[in-house]
Amino acid sequence: MATIYEKTPGALIAAPGRSVATFPSGLCRVDQTYVCATAHAATHRASLAVGNTIPDGNDTPSLEPLAIFPQVQEIERGDGFTEFKVSAYGQTTTQGSGTARKLSGIQLLPVVTLGGALVGTPPTASVDVYFSLWAITGFLVLPFGETTNISQVEYDPELGNAFDFYQTAGELLSYSKQSDTDYLVNLESGAVGTIRLTAPTMLLNSYTNFGSYAEVSVTIIRGHEITVF
């Protein structure tokens, strides 16, 4: 069935068939076709440049203005009308408090770590105490060209906890969390020590351009200090 365009003469009209795709990072893409009289195509072509907001102002479901990327595809239909096929990107996640960015699409990989503990003061023997930490991989959506650091990334701090302490010779009796950084470890030999976690570090895995936005993949993990029992 033919579509009859009966709005303001010279207007750019959104055609039926708007589609939305969302990403685990919180990035979203909207695909929309717009139609205008071919006589007015040059005027509308200039307004549809990369980086401009979509012309009808419908940013749903993005919480930020949808920005055009990549270049618009143009089709002159031969019936007096020209179509512009537009893709635009935004984000569906809140930014976080202040300048912080929320980590989305989180995946967790357990990493077994050797505590490298020594027994006695002064140390007389070595005891290999192992424990696990999460390598936390996730995504951030940033304005393109902007960078961030670990202090500006929001995620559940409980994911930074150590877990699954063990000792290969069976000497590990118990462990308990004393603070955000310290874990008290008791061995069957009577030795007691503290394993102290260091501040988390963040590695950049990828930085992908989507015009006005960038999708950034990062991995966060904590280190530890060698401890004397």
FIKOLZA-1660 file (N, C-alpha, C; in steps of 0.1 Angstrom, whole numbers, plus 5000, padded with zeros to 4 digits):
% residues 229
   i   px   py   pz ch aa at
   1 5008 4988 5000  A  M  N
   1 5000 5000 5000  A  M CA
   1 5009 5012 5000  A  M  C
   2 5005 5022 4992  A  A  N
   2 5013 5034 4991  A  A CA
   2 5011 5043 5004  A  A  C
   3 5021 5050 5008  A  T  N
   3 5020 5059 5019  A  T CA
   3 5018 5073 5014  A  T  C
   4 5008 5080 5020  A  I  N
   4 5005 5094 5015  A  I CA
   4 5011 5103 5026  A  I  C
   5 5020 5112 5021  A  Y  N
   5 5027 5122 5030  A  Y CA
   5 5019 5135 5030  A  Y  C
   6 5013 5139 5041  A  E  N
   6 5004 5150 5040  A  E CA
   6 5007 5160 5052  A  E  C
   7 5019 5161 5055  A  K  N
   7 5023 5170 5066  A  K CA
   7 5028 5183 5060  A  K  C
   8 5035 5191 5068  A  T  N
   8 5040 5204 5064  A  T CA
   8 5048 5202 5051  A  T  C
   9 5045 5210 5041  A  P  N
   9 5053 5209 5029  A  P CA
   9 5068 5212 5032  A  P  C
  10 5076 5203 5026  A  G  N
  10 5091 5205 5028  A  G CA
  10 5096 5198 5040  A  G  C
  11 5087 5192 5049  A  A  N
  11 5091 5186 5061  A  A CA
  11 5099 5173 5059  A  A  C
  12 5106 5169 5069  A  L  N
  12 5113 5156 5070  A  L CA
  12 5104 5147 5078  A  L  C
  13 5099 5137 5073  A  I  N
  13 5089 5129 5080  A  I CA
  13 5095 5115 5083  A  I  C
  14 5092 5111 5096  A  A  N
  14 5097 5097 5100  A  A CA
  14 5087 5087 5095  A  A  C
  15 5093 5077 5087  A  A  N
  15 5085 5067 5081  A  A CA
  15 5082 5056 5092  A  A  C
  16 5072 5048 5090  A  P  N
  16 5070 5036 5099  A  P CA
  16 5081 5027 5098  A  P  C
  17 5083 5019 5109  A  G  N
  17 5094 5009 5110  A  G CA
  17 5106 5012 5118  A  G  C
  18 5105 5021 5128  A  R  N
  18 5116 5024 5137  A  R CA
  18 5120 5012 5144  A  R  C
  19 5134 5009 5145  A  S  N
  19 5139 4997 5152  A  S CA
  19 5149 5002 5162  A  S  C
  20 5150 4994 5173  A  V  N
  20 5159 4997 5184  A  V CA
  20 5167 4985 5188  A  V  C
  21 5180 4987 5190  A  A  N
  21 5189 4976 5194  A  A CA
  21 5196 4981 5207  A  A  C
  22 5197 4972 5217  A  T  N
  22 5204 4976 5229  A  T CA
  22 5216 4966 5231  A  T  C
  23 5226 4971 5238  A  F  N
  23 5239 4964 5240  A  F CA
  23 5241 4962 5255  A  F  C
  24 5248 4951 5259  A  P  N
  24 5250 4948 5273  A  P CA
  24 5257 4960 5280  A  P  C
  25 5264 4968 5273  A  S  N
  25 5271 4980 5279  A  S CA
  25 5262 4991 5283  A  S  C
  26 5249 4991 5277  A  G  N
  26 5240 5002 5279  A  G CA
  26 5239 5011 5267  A  G  C
  27 5248 5008 5257  A  L  N
  27 5247 5016 5245  A  L CA
  27 5234 5011 5237  A  L  C
  28 5228 5020 5230  A  C  N
  28 5217 5016 5222  A  C CA
  28 5218 5023 5208  A  C  C
  29 5211 5016 5198  A  R  N
  29 5211 5021 5185  A  R CA
  29 5197 5022 5180  A  R  C
  30 5193 5033 5174  A  V  N
  30 5180 5034 5168  A  V CA
  30 5182 5036 5153  A  V  C
  31 5174 5028 5145  A  D  N
  31 5174 5029 5130  A  D CA
  31 5161 5034 5126  A  D  C
  32 5161 5045 5118  A  Q  N
  32 5149 5052 5114  A  Q CA
  32 5150 5057 5100  A  Q  C
  33 5140 5055 5092  A  T  N
  33 5140 5061 5078  A  T CA
  33 5132 5074 5078  A  T  C
  34 5137 5084 5072  A  Y  N
  34 5130 5097 5071  A  Y CA
  34 5128 5099 5056  A  Y  C
  35 5117 5106 5053  A  V  N
  35 5113 5109 5039  A  V CA
  35 5110 5124 5038  A  V  C
  36 5114 5129 5026  A  C  N
  36 5111 5143 5023  A  C CA
  36 5109 5145 5008  A  C  C
  37 5103 5156 5004  A  A  N
  37 5103 5159 4990  A  A CA
  37 5117 5161 4985  A  A  C
  38 5120 5155 4973  A  T  N
  38 5133 5156 4968  A  T CA
  38 5138 5170 4966  A  T  C
  39 5129 5179 4963  A  A  N
  39 5132 5193 4961  A  A CA
  39 5138 5199 4974  A  A  C
  40 5136 5193 4986  A  H  N
  40 5141 5198 4999  A  H CA
  40 5152 5189 5004  A  H  C
  41 5156 5180 4997  A  A  N
  41 5166 5170 5002  A  A CA
  41 5179 5177 5006  A  A  C
  42 5184 5186 4999  A  A  N
  42 5197 5192 5002  A  A CA
  42 5196 5199 5016  A  A  C
  43 5185 5205 5019  A  T  N
  43 5184 5212 5032  A  T CA
  43 5184 5202 5043  A  T  C
  44 5177 5191 5042  A  H  N
  44 5177 5181 5052  A  H CA
  44 5190 5173 5053  A  H  C
  45 5196 5171 5041  A  R  N
  45 5209 5164 5041  A  R CA
  45 5219 5170 5051  A  R  C
  46 5220 5183 5051  A  A  N
  46 5229 5191 5059  A  A CA
  46 5226 5189 5074  A  A  C
  47 5213 5187 5077  A  S  N
  47 5209 5185 5091  A  S CA
  47 5212 5171 5097  A  S  C
  48 5215 5162 5087  A  L  N
  48 5216 5148 5091  A  L CA
  48 5231 5144 5091  A  L  C
  49 5240 5154 5094  A  A  N
  49 5254 5151 5095  A  A CA
  49 5257 5142 5107  A  A  C
  50 5268 5135 5106  A  V  N
  50 5273 5126 5117  A  V CA
  50 5275 5135 5129  A  V  C
  51 5270 5131 5141  A  G  N
  51 5271 5138 5153  A  G CA
  51 5259 5146 5157  A  G  C
  52 5251 5149 5147  A  N  N
  52 5238 5157 5150  A  N CA
  52 5228 5148 5156  A  N  C
  53 5219 5154 5164  A  T  N
  53 5208 5146 5170  A  T CA
  53 5198 5143 5159  A  T  C
  54 5190 5132 5162  A  I  N
  54 5180 5128 5152  A  I CA
  54 5169 5139 5151  A  I  C
  55 5164 5141 5139  A  P  N
  55 5156 5153 5136  A  P CA
  55 5142 5153 5143  A  P  C
  56 5136 5142 5147  A  D  N
  56 5123 5142 5153  A  D CA
  56 5124 5144 5168  A  D  C
  57 5136 5143 5174  A  G  N
  57 5137 5145 5188  A  G CA
  57 5132 5133 5196  A  G  C
  58 5129 5122 5190  A  N  N
  58 5125 5110 5198  A  N CA
  58 5137 5102 5202  A  N  C
  59 5142 5104 5214  A  D  N
  59 5154 5098 5219  A  D CA
  59 5151 5084 5226  A  D  C
  60 5139 5080 5227  A  T  N
  60 5136 5067 5234  A  T CA
  60 5143 5056 5227  A  T  C
  61 5149 5046 5235  A  P  N
  61 5150 5045 5249  A  P CA
  61 5162 5052 5256  A  P  C
  62 5169 5060 5248  A  S  N
  62 5182 5065 5254  A  S CA
  62 5179 5076 5264  A  S  C
  63 5188 5076 5274  A  L  N
  63 5187 5087 5285  A  L CA
  63 5195 5099 5280  A  L  C
  64 5202 5098 5270  A  E  N
  64 5210 5109 5264  A  E CA
  64 5205 5112 5250  A  E  C
  65 5208 5123 5244  A  P  N
  65 5203 5126 5230  A  P CA
  65 5209 5115 5220  A  P  C
  66 5201 5110 5212  A  L  N
  66 5206 5101 5201  A  L CA
  66 5214 5109 5191  A  L  C
  67 5226 5104 5188  A  A  N
  67 5235 5111 5179  A  A CA
  67 5237 5103 5167  A  A  C
  68 5237 5109 5155  A  I  N
  68 5238 5102 5143  A  I CA
  68 5252 5096 5140  A  I  C
  69 5252 5083 5137  A  F  N
  69 5265 5076 5133  A  F CA
  69 5261 5063 5127  A  F  C
  70 5267 5058 5116  A  P  N
  70 5277 5066 5108  A  P CA
  70 5269 5075 5098  A  P  C
  71 5275 5077 5086  A  Q  N
  71 5269 5086 5077  A  Q CA
  71 5256 5081 5072  A  Q  C
  72 5246 5090 5070  A  V  N
  72 5233 5086 5066  A  V CA
  72 5233 5081 5051  A  V  C
  73 5225 5071 5049  A  Q  N
  73 5223 5065 5035  A  Q CA
  73 5211 5072 5029  A  Q  C
  74 5213 5077 5016  A  E  N
  74 5203 5085 5009  A  E CA
  74 5198 5077 4997  A  E  C
  75 5185 5077 4995  A  I  N
  75 5180 5070 4983  A  I CA
  75 5169 5080 4977  A  I  C
  76 5172 5084 4964  A  E  N
  76 5162 5092 4957  A  E CA
  76 5153 5082 4950  A  E  C
  77 5140 5081 4954  A  R  N
  77 5131 5071 4949  A  R CA
  77 5126 5072 4935  A  R  C
  78 5126 5084 4929  A  G  N
  78 5121 5086 4916  A  G CA
  78 5107 5090 4915  A  G  C
  79 5100 5091 4927  A  D  N
  79 5086 5094 4927  A  D CA
  79 5084 5108 4933  A  D  C
  80 5095 5116 4934  A  G  N
  80 5094 5129 4939  A  G CA
  80 5098 5130 4954  A  G  C
  81 5102 5118 4960  A  F  N
  81 5106 5118 4974  A  F CA
  81 5120 5112 4975  A  F  C
  82 5126 5116 4986  A  T  N
  82 5140 5110 4989  A  T CA
  82 5139 5105 5003  A  T  C
  83 5145 5093 5005  A  E  N
  83 5146 5086 5018  A  E CA
  83 5160 5088 5024  A  E  C
  84 5161 5090 5037  A  F  N
  84 5173 5090 5044  A  F CA
  84 5173 5079 5055  A  F  C
  85 5182 5070 5054  A  K  N
  85 5182 5059 5063  A  K CA
  85 5192 5063 5074  A  K  C
  86 5187 5065 5086  A  V  N
  86 5195 5071 5097  A  V CA
  86 5197 5060 5108  A  V  C
  87 5210 5059 5113  A  S  N
  87 5213 5052 5125  A  S CA
  87 5218 5062 5135  A  S  C
  88 5214 5061 5148  A  A  N
  88 5218 5070 5158  A  A CA
  88 5220 5062 5171  A  A  C
  89 5230 5067 5179  A  Y  N
  89 5234 5060 5191  A  Y CA
  89 5232 5068 5204  A  Y  C
  90 5228 5061 5215  A  G  N
  90 5227 5068 5228  A  G CA
  90 5230 5058 5239  A  G  C
  91 5226 5060 5251  A  Q  N
  91 5228 5050 5262  A  Q CA
  91 5216 5049 5271  A  Q  C
  92 5214 5037 5275  A  T  N
  92 5202 5034 5284  A  T CA
  92 5206 5033 5299  A  T  C
  93 5218 5034 5302  A  T  N
  93 5222 5033 5316  A  T CA
  93 5225 5047 5322  A  T  C
  94 5222 5049 5335  A  T  N
  94 5225 5062 5341  A  T CA
  94 5240 5063 5343  A  T  C
  95 5244 5076 5343  A  Q  N
  95 5258 5078 5344  A  Q CA
  95 5265 5074 5357  A  Q  C
  96 5257 5075 5368  A  G  N
  96 5263 5073 5381  A  G CA
  96 5264 5086 5388  A  G  C
  97 5269 5085 5401  A  S  N
  97 5269 5097 5409  A  S CA
  97 5281 5106 5405  A  S  C
  98 5279 5119 5404  A  G  N
  98 5290 5128 5401  A  G CA
  98 5295 5125 5387  A  G  C
  99 5308 5123 5386  A  T  N
  99 5315 5120 5373  A  T CA
  99 5316 5105 5371  A  T  C
 100 5311 5097 5380  A  A  N
 100 5313 5083 5379  A  A CA
 100 5305 5077 5367  A  A  C
 101 5310 5065 5363  A  R  N
 101 5303 5057 5352  A  R CA
 101 5300 5043 5357  A  R  C
 102 5288 5038 5355  A  K  N
 102 5284 5025 5360  A  K CA
 102 5290 5014 5351  A  K  C
 103 5295 5004 5357  A  L  N
 103 5300 4992 5349  A  L CA
 103 5288 4983 5346  A  L  C
 104 5286 4980 5333  A  S  N
 104 5275 4972 5328  A  S CA
 104 5280 4960 5322  A  S  C
 105 5271 4950 5320  A  G  N
 105 5274 4938 5313  A  G CA
 105 5285 4930 5319  A  G  C
 106 5285 4930 5333  A  I  N
 106 5296 4924 5340  A  I CA
 106 5298 4909 5339  A  I  C
 107 5310 4904 5337  A  Q  N
 107 5313 4890 5337  A  Q CA
 107 5324 4888 5347  A  Q  C
 108 5324 4877 5354  A  L  N
 108 5333 4874 5365  A  L CA
 108 5341 4862 5361  A  L  C
 109 5354 4863 5363  A  L  N
 109 5363 4851 5361  A  L CA
 109 5372 4849 5373  A  L  C
 110 5371 4838 5380  A  P  N
 110 5379 4836 5392  A  P CA
 110 5393 4834 5389  A  P  C
 111 5402 4841 5396  A  V  N
 111 5416 4840 5394  A  V CA
 111 5423 4835 5407  A  V  C
 112 5429 4823 5406  A  V  N
 112 5436 4818 5418  A  V CA
 112 5449 4825 5420  A  V  C
 113 5451 4829 5432  A  T  N
 113 5463 4837 5436  A  T CA
 113 5471 4830 5447  A  T  C
 114 5484 4831 5446  A  L  N
 114 5493 4825 5456  A  L CA
 114 5497 4836 5466  A  L  C
 115 5493 4834 5479  A  G  N
 115 5496 4844 5489  A  G CA
 115 5510 4845 5492  A  G  C
 116 5518 4835 5490  A  G  N
 116 5533 4835 5492  A  G CA
 116 5536 4838 5507  A  G  C
 117 5529 4832 5516  A  A  N
 117 5531 4835 5530  A  A CA
 117 5544 4828 5536  A  A  C
 118 5549 4834 5547  A  L  N
 118 5561 4828 5554  A  L CA
 118 5556 4825 5568  A  L  C
 119 5561 4815 5574  A  V  N
 119 5558 4811 5588  A  V CA
 119 5568 4815 5598  A  V  C
 120 5564 4822 5609  A  G  N
 120 5574 4825 5619  A  G CA
 120 5579 4839 5619  A  G  C
 121 5584 4844 5630  A  T  N
 121 5590 4857 5631  A  T CA
 121 5603 4856 5639  A  T  C
 122 5615 4856 5633  A  P  N
 122 5617 4857 5618  A  P CA
 122 5612 4844 5612  A  P  C
 123 5608 4844 5599  A  P  N
 123 5603 4833 5592  A  P CA
 123 5612 4821 5592  A  P  C
 124 5607 4809 5594  A  T  N
 124 5615 4797 5594  A  T CA
 124 5611 4787 5583  A  T  C
 125 5599 4789 5578  A  A  N
 125 5594 4780 5567  A  A CA
 125 5584 4787 5559  A  A  C
 126 5582 4782 5547  A  S  N
 126 5572 4788 5538  A  S CA
 126 5560 4780 5537  A  S  C
 127 5548 4786 5537  A  V  N
 127 5535 4780 5535  A  V CA
 127 5528 4787 5524  A  V  C
 128 5525 4779 5514  A  D  N
 128 5518 4785 5502  A  D CA
 128 5503 4785 5505  A  D  C
 129 5498 4797 5508  A  V  N
 129 5483 4799 5510  A  V CA
 129 5478 4805 5497  A  V  C
 130 5467 4798 5491  A  Y  N
 130 5461 4802 5479  A  Y CA
 130 5447 4808 5482  A  Y  C
 131 5443 4817 5474  A  F  N
 131 5429 4822 5475  A  F CA
 131 5425 4828 5461  A  F  C
 132 5413 4831 5459  A  S  N
 132 5408 4835 5446  A  S CA
 132 5403 4850 5447  A  S  C
 133 5404 4856 5436  A  L  N
 133 5399 4870 5434  A  L CA
 133 5391 4870 5421  A  L  C
 134 5381 4879 5420  A  W  N
 134 5374 4880 5407  A  W CA
 134 5381 4889 5398  A  W  C
 135 5383 4885 5385  A  A  N
 135 5387 4894 5375  A  A CA
 135 5373 4899 5369  A  A  C
 136 5371 4912 5371  A  I  N
 136 5357 4918 5368  A  I CA
 136 5358 4925 5354  A  I  C
 137 5352 4919 5344  A  T  N
 137 5352 4925 5331  A  T CA
 137 5338 4931 5328  A  T  C
 138 5338 4943 5323  A  G  N
 138 5325 4949 5320  A  G CA
 138 5327 4961 5310  A  G  C
 139 5316 4968 5308  A  F  N
 139 5316 4979 5298  A  F CA
 139 5312 4992 5304  A  F  C
 140 5317 5003 5298  A  L  N
 140 5313 5016 5301  A  L CA
 140 5309 5023 5288  A  L  C
 141 5300 5032 5289  A  V  N
 141 5297 5041 5277  A  V CA
 141 5301 5055 5281  A  V  C
 142 5310 5060 5272  A  L  N
 142 5316 5074 5275  A  L CA
 142 5313 5083 5263  A  L  C
 143 5313 5096 5264  A  P  N
 143 5314 5104 5253  A  P CA
 143 5327 5101 5245  A  P  C
 144 5326 5100 5232  A  F  N
 144 5338 5097 5225  A  F CA
 144 5350 5107 5227  A  F  C
 145 5362 5101 5229  A  G  N
 145 5373 5109 5232  A  G CA
 145 5376 5111 5247  A  G  C
 146 5366 5108 5255  A  E  N
 146 5367 5109 5270  A  E CA
 146 5374 5097 5275  A  E  C
 147 5382 5098 5286  A  T  N
 147 5388 5087 5292  A  T CA
 147 5383 5086 5307  A  T  C
 148 5386 5075 5314  A  T  N
 148 5382 5074 5328  A  T CA
 148 5392 5066 5335  A  T  C
 149 5391 5066 5348  A  N  N
 149 5400 5058 5356  A  N CA
 149 5392 5050 5367  A  N  C
 150 5399 5042 5374  A  I  N
 150 5393 5033 5384  A  I CA
 150 5384 5040 5394  A  I  C
 151 5389 5052 5398  A  S  N
 151 5381 5059 5408  A  S CA
 151 5368 5064 5403  A  S  C
 152 5366 5064 5390  A  Q  N
 152 5354 5070 5384  A  Q CA
 152 5344 5058 5380  A  Q  C
 153 5347 5046 5383  A  V  N
 153 5339 5035 5378  A  V CA
 153 5331 5029 5390  A  V  C
 154 5318 5028 5389  A  E  N
 154 5310 5023 5399  A  E CA
 154 5306 5008 5396  A  E  C
 155 5308 5000 5407  A  Y  N
 155 5304 4986 5406  A  Y CA
 155 5303 4981 5420  A  Y  C
 156 5297 4969 5422  A  D  N
 156 5295 4964 5436  A  D CA
 156 5308 4961 5443  A  D  C
 157 5311 4968 5454  A  P  N
 157 5324 4966 5460  A  P CA
 157 5326 4952 5466  A  P  C
 158 5315 4945 5468  A  E  N
 158 5317 4931 5473  A  E CA
 158 5324 4922 5462  A  E  C
 159 5324 4926 5450  A  L  N
 159 5330 4918 5440  A  L CA
 159 5346 4919 5441  A  L  C
 160 5350 4928 5450  A  G  N
 160 5365 4929 5452  A  G CA
 160 5370 4920 5464  A  G  C
 161 5360 4912 5470  A  N  N
 161 5364 4904 5481  A  N CA
 161 5372 4891 5476  A  N  C
 162 5381 4887 5485  A  A  N
 162 5388 4874 5483  A  A CA
 162 5379 4863 5487  A  A  C
 163 5382 4851 5482  A  F  N
 163 5374 4839 5486  A  F CA
 163 5381 4826 5483  A  F  C
 164 5376 4815 5488  A  D  N
 164 5382 4802 5486  A  D CA
 164 5396 4801 5490  A  D  C
 165 5399 4804 5502  A  F  N
 165 5413 4803 5507  A  F CA
 165 5416 4788 5509  A  F  C
 166 5428 4783 5506  A  Y  N
 166 5431 4769 5508  A  Y CA
 166 5447 4768 5509  A  Y  C
 167 5451 4757 5514  A  Q  N
 167 5465 4754 5515  A  Q CA
 167 5467 4740 5510  A  Q  C
 168 5477 4737 5501  A  T  N
 168 5478 4724 5495  A  T CA
 168 5481 4713 5504  A  T  C
 169 5488 4716 5515  A  A  N
 169 5492 4705 5525  A  A CA
 169 5481 4703 5536  A  A  C
 170 5470 4710 5534  A  G  N
 170 5459 4709 5544  A  G CA
 170 5461 4716 5557  A  G  C
 171 5470 4726 5558  A  E  N
 171 5472 4733 5570  A  E CA
 171 5463 4744 5573  A  E  C
 172 5455 4749 5563  A  L  N
 172 5446 4760 5565  A  L CA
 172 5435 4756 5574  A  L  C
 173 5433 4763 5585  A  L  N
 173 5423 4759 5595  A  L CA
 173 5411 4768 5593  A  L  C
 174 5413 4781 5591  A  S  N
 174 5402 4790 5589  A  S CA
 174 5407 4804 5584  A  S  C
 175 5397 4812 5579  A  Y  N
 175 5401 4825 5575  A  Y CA
 175 5389 4834 5578  A  Y  C
 176 5391 4847 5580  A  S  N
 176 5380 4856 5583  A  S CA
 176 5383 4870 5577  A  S  C
 177 5373 4877 5572  A  K  N
 177 5375 4890 5567  A  K CA
 177 5375 4900 5579  A  K  C
 178 5386 4908 5580  A  Q  N
 178 5388 4917 5591  A  Q CA
 178 5384 4932 5586  A  Q  C
 179 5386 4935 5574  A  S  N
 179 5383 4948 5568  A  S CA
 179 5381 4947 5553  A  S  C
 180 5380 4958 5546  A  D  N
 180 5379 4958 5532  A  D CA
 180 5392 4952 5525  A  D  C
 181 5403 4953 5533  A  T  N
 181 5416 4948 5527  A  T CA
 181 5422 4936 5534  A  T  C
 182 5419 4934 5546  A  D  N
 182 5426 4924 5554  A  D CA
 182 5418 4911 5557  A  D  C
 183 5425 4900 5556  A  Y  N
 183 5419 4887 5558  A  Y CA
 183 5428 4879 5568  A  Y  C
 184 5423 4875 5580  A  L  N
 184 5430 4868 5590  A  L CA
 184 5430 4853 5587  A  L  C
 185 5442 4847 5586  A  V  N
 185 5443 4833 5582  A  V CA
 185 5449 4825 5594  A  V  C
 186 5443 4814 5597  A  N  N
 186 5448 4805 5608  A  N CA
 186 5452 4792 5602  A  N  C
 187 5464 4788 5606  A  L  N
 187 5470 4775 5601  A  L CA
 187 5469 4764 5612  A  L  C
 188 5469 4752 5609  A  E  N
 188 5468 4741 5619  A  E CA
 188 5481 4741 5628  A  E  C
 189 5492 4746 5623  A  S  N
 189 5504 4747 5630  A  S CA
 189 5504 4758 5641  A  S  C
 190 5493 4765 5642  A  G  N
 190 5492 4776 5651  A  G CA
 190 5496 4790 5646  A  G  C
 191 5502 4790 5634  A  A  N
 191 5506 4802 5628  A  A CA
 191 5494 4811 5624  A  A  C
 192 5494 4823 5626  A  V  N
 192 5484 4833 5622  A  V CA
 192 5490 4844 5614  A  V  C
 193 5483 4848 5604  A  G  N
 193 5488 4859 5596  A  G CA
 193 5477 4866 5589  A  G  C
 194 5480 4877 5582  A  T  N
 194 5470 4885 5575  A  T CA
 194 5474 4887 5561  A  T  C
 195 5465 4884 5552  A  I  N
 195 5467 4886 5538  A  I CA
 195 5460 4900 5535  A  I  C
 196 5468 4909 5529  A  R  N
 196 5462 4922 5527  A  R CA
 196 5461 4925 5512  A  R  C
 197 5449 4928 5508  A  L  N
 197 5446 4931 5494  A  L CA
 197 5450 4946 5491  A  L  C
 198 5455 4948 5479  A  T  N
 198 5459 4962 5475  A  T CA
 198 5447 4968 5467  A  T  C
 199 5448 4980 5464  A  A  N
 199 5438 4987 5456  A  A CA
 199 5436 4981 5443  A  A  C
 200 5423 4981 5438  A  P  N
 200 5421 4975 5424  A  P CA
 200 5428 4983 5413  A  P  C
 201 5431 4976 5403  A  T  N
 201 5437 4982 5391  A  T CA
 201 5427 4979 5379  A  T  C
 202 5427 4988 5369  A  M  N
 202 5418 4986 5358  A  M CA
 202 5426 4986 5345  A  M  C
 203 5423 4976 5337  A  L  N
 203 5430 4974 5324  A  L CA
 203 5420 4977 5313  A  L  C
 204 5424 4984 5302  A  L  N
 204 5416 4988 5291  A  L CA
 204 5417 4976 5281  A  L  C
 205 5406 4970 5278  A  N  N
 205 5405 4959 5268  A  N CA
 205 5402 4965 5254  A  N  C
 206 5393 4974 5253  A  S  N
 206 5390 4979 5239  A  S CA
 206 5382 4993 5241  A  S  C
 207 5383 5001 5230  A  Y  N
 207 5377 5014 5230  A  Y CA
 207 5371 5015 5216  A  Y  C
 208 5358 5014 5215  A  T  N
 208 5351 5013 5202  A  T CA
 208 5343 5026 5199  A  T  C
 209 5345 5031 5187  A  N  N
 209 5339 5044 5183  A  N CA
 209 5325 5041 5178  A  N  C
 210 5315 5048 5184  A  F  N
 210 5301 5049 5179  A  F CA
 210 5297 5063 5177  A  F  C
 211 5306 5071 5171  A  G  N
 211 5302 5085 5168  A  G CA
 211 5304 5094 5180  A  G  C
 212 5293 5099 5186  A  S  N
 212 5294 5107 5198  A  S CA
 212 5297 5099 5211  A  S  C
 213 5296 5086 5210  A  Y  N
 213 5298 5077 5221  A  Y CA
 213 5308 5067 5219  A  Y  C
 214 5314 5062 5229  A  A  N
 214 5324 5051 5228  A  A CA
 214 5320 5040 5238  A  A  C
 215 5321 5028 5233  A  E  N
 215 5319 5016 5242  A  E CA
 215 5332 5011 5246  A  E  C
 216 5335 5011 5259  A  V  N
 216 5348 5008 5265  A  V CA
 216 5347 4995 5273  A  V  C
 217 5355 4985 5270  A  S  N
 217 5356 4973 5278  A  S CA
 217 5368 4973 5287  A  S  C
 218 5366 4970 5300  A  V  N
 218 5377 4971 5310  A  V CA
 218 5377 4958 5318  A  V  C
 219 5388 4955 5324  A  T  N
 219 5389 4945 5334  A  T CA
 219 5395 4950 5347  A  T  C
 220 5389 4947 5358  A  I  N
 220 5393 4952 5372  A  I CA
 220 5397 4941 5380  A  I  C
 221 5408 4941 5387  A  I  N
 221 5412 4931 5396  A  I CA
 221 5421 4937 5407  A  I  C
 222 5421 4931 5419  A  R  N
 222 5429 4935 5430  A  R CA
 222 5441 4927 5431  A  R  C
 223 5452 4933 5436  A  G  N
 223 5464 4926 5440  A  G CA
 223 5465 4923 5455  A  G  C
 224 5476 4918 5459  A  H  N
 224 5478 4916 5474  A  H CA
 224 5493 4918 5478  A  H  C
 225 5495 4919 5490  A  E  N
 225 5508 4920 5496  A  E CA
 225 5513 4907 5502  A  E  C
 226 5526 4903 5500  A  I  N
 226 5531 4892 5507  A  I CA
 226 5530 4893 5522  A  I  C
 227 5526 4883 5529  A  T  N
 227 5523 4884 5543  A  T CA
 227 5532 4875 5551  A  T  C
 228 5536 4879 5562  A  V  N
 228 5544 4871 5572  A  V CA
 228 5535 4866 5583  A  V  C
 229 5535 4852 5585  A  F  N
 229 5527 4846 5595  A  F CA
 229 5535 4845 5608  A  F  C
% end
